[in-house]
């Protein structure tokens, strides 16, 4: 039997393992920041991304939202439906494509985005306070 070998002395020097640990810790921080707003992290990302996309042009379709957020289209549809049921998003038929839905953040959704975004950005700043400005650039290069 061949014993496993690693070029690394241990997991504390493995970038993948460290990323895993950092991701878990960051997700805990995000859940804590979003709990008072009764939002899951996915709900927050999709609601806030809809707001960002709408600010730069016409209301996005669910497909555009999924593409921008990097989420599965079926899961995006399910979460968007829940956000719409809560009155945070409005879904409307796309006049150019009967199969597509255009999304807009409702006034209640905008109010929630304003509050939750402040808390998430504060939690992000606290969590990543030990990093330098180049860290975000490094993440951007790694993101698909």
MOTAVEN-V524592 format. One record per residue. SS is DSSP state (h for helix, s for strand, l for the rest). PHI is phi in radians with two decimals (999 if undefined). OMEGA is omega in whole degrees, 0 to 359 (* if undefined). Layout:
ss:SS phi:PHI omega:OMEGA
ss:SS phi:PHI omega:OMEGA
This chain:
ss:l phi:999 omega:179
ss:l phi:-1.59 omega:179
ss:l phi:-1.34 omega:177
ss:l phi:-1.09 omega:176
ss:l phi:-2.28 omega:177
ss:l phi:-2.36 omega:176
ss:l phi:-1.34 omega:183
ss:l phi:-1.81 omega:179
ss:l phi:-1.23 omega:180
ss:l phi:3.14 omega:184
ss:h phi:-1.09 omega:180
ss:h phi:-1.16 omega:177
ss:h phi:-1.98 omega:180
ss:l phi:-1.59 omega:180
ss:h phi:-1.03 omega:180
ss:h phi:-1.14 omega:179
ss:h phi:-1.13 omega:179
ss:h phi:-1.13 omega:177
ss:h phi:-1.07 omega:177
ss:h phi:-0.99 omega:182
ss:h phi:-1.14 omega:179
ss:h phi:-1.13 omega:180
ss:h phi:-1.07 omega:179
ss:h phi:-1.08 omega:180
ss:h phi:-1.16 omega:179
ss:h phi:-1.14 omega:178
ss:h phi:-1.08 omega:176
ss:h phi:-1.08 omega:179
ss:h phi:-1.12 omega:179
ss:h phi:-1.19 omega:177
ss:h phi:-1.04 omega:180
ss:h phi:-1.14 omega:180
ss:h phi:-1.20 omega:184
ss:h phi:-1.58 omega:182
ss:h phi:-0.96 omega:180
ss:l phi:-1.13 omega:182
ss:l phi:-1.73 omega:181
ss:l phi:0.97 omega:178
ss:l phi:-2.20 omega:168
ss:l phi:-1.39 omega:179
ss:h phi:-1.12 omega:179
ss:h phi:-1.10 omega:178
ss:h phi:-1.05 omega:178
ss:h phi:-1.06 omega:182
ss:h phi:-1.05 omega:182
ss:h phi:-1.24 omega:178
ss:h phi:-1.14 omega:182
ss:h phi:-1.22 omega:178
ss:h phi:-1.15 omega:175
ss:h phi:-1.04 omega:178
ss:h phi:-1.05 omega:180
ss:h phi:-1.07 omega:181
ss:h phi:-1.13 omega:180
ss:h phi:-1.15 omega:179
ss:h phi:-1.07 omega:184
ss:l phi:-1.75 omega:179
ss:l phi:2.86 omega:181
ss:l phi:-1.28 omega:179
ss:l phi:-0.97 omega:183
ss:l phi:-1.31 omega:170
ss:s phi:-1.46 omega:177
ss:h phi:-1.04 omega:179
ss:h phi:-1.12 omega:178
ss:h phi:-1.10 omega:178
ss:h phi:-1.09 omega:180
ss:h phi:-1.05 omega:180
ss:h phi:-1.09 omega:181
ss:h phi:-1.15 omega:183
ss:h phi:-1.41 omega:182
ss:l phi:1.30 omega:182
ss:l phi:-1.88 omega:176
ss:l phi:-1.13 omega:184
ss:h phi:-1.13 omega:180
ss:h phi:-1.17 omega:178
ss:h phi:-1.14 omega:178
ss:h phi:-1.02 omega:180
ss:h phi:-1.04 omega:181
ss:h phi:-1.14 omega:181
ss:h phi:-1.22 omega:178
ss:h phi:-1.05 omega:179
ss:h phi:-1.07 omega:178
ss:h phi:-1.13 omega:178
ss:h phi:-1.14 omega:177
ss:h phi:-1.17 omega:178
ss:h phi:-1.08 omega:178
ss:l phi:-1.47 omega:180
ss:l phi:1.39 omega:182
ss:l phi:-1.65 omega:177
ss:s phi:-2.24 omega:172
ss:s phi:-1.99 omega:178
ss:s phi:-1.94 omega:179
ss:s phi:-2.36 omega:177
ss:s phi:-1.08 omega:175
ss:s phi:-1.42 omega:182
ss:l phi:-1.08 omega:181
ss:l phi:-1.56 omega:184
ss:s phi:-2.64 omega:184
ss:s phi:-1.07 omega:180
ss:s phi:-1.45 omega:186
ss:s phi:-1.67 omega:175
ss:s phi:-2.05 omega:174
ss:s phi:-1.64 omega:185
ss:s phi:-2.05 omega:173
ss:s phi:-2.38 omega:176
ss:s phi:-1.40 omega:180
ss:l phi:-1.33 omega:175
ss:h phi:-0.97 omega:177
ss:h phi:-1.14 omega:177
ss:h phi:-1.14 omega:179
ss:h phi:-1.10 omega:178
ss:h phi:-1.10 omega:179
ss:h phi:-1.19 omega:177
ss:h phi:-1.01 omega:181
ss:h phi:-1.01 omega:181
ss:h phi:-1.28 omega:184
ss:h phi:-1.17 omega:181
ss:h phi:-1.08 omega:178
ss:h phi:-1.06 omega:181
ss:h phi:-1.18 omega:180
ss:h phi:-1.18 omega:180
ss:h phi:-1.15 omega:175
ss:h phi:-1.14 omega:179
ss:h phi:-1.10 omega:177
ss:h phi:-1.06 omega:182
ss:h phi:-1.05 omega:178
ss:h phi:-1.16 omega:183
ss:h phi:-1.11 omega:185
ss:l phi:-1.67 omega:183
ss:l phi:-1.09 omega:181
ss:l phi:-1.43 omega:181
ss:l phi:-1.73 omega:177
ss:l phi:-1.81 omega:184
ss:l phi:-1.06 omega:180
ss:h phi:-1.22 omega:181
ss:h phi:-1.07 omega:180
ss:h phi:-1.13 omega:177
ss:h phi:-1.09 omega:177
ss:h phi:-1.10 omega:178
ss:h phi:-1.07 omega:180
ss:h phi:-1.07 omega:178
ss:h phi:-1.21 omega:181
ss:h phi:-1.46 omega:184
ss:l phi:-1.22 omega:179
ss:l phi:-1.21 omega:*
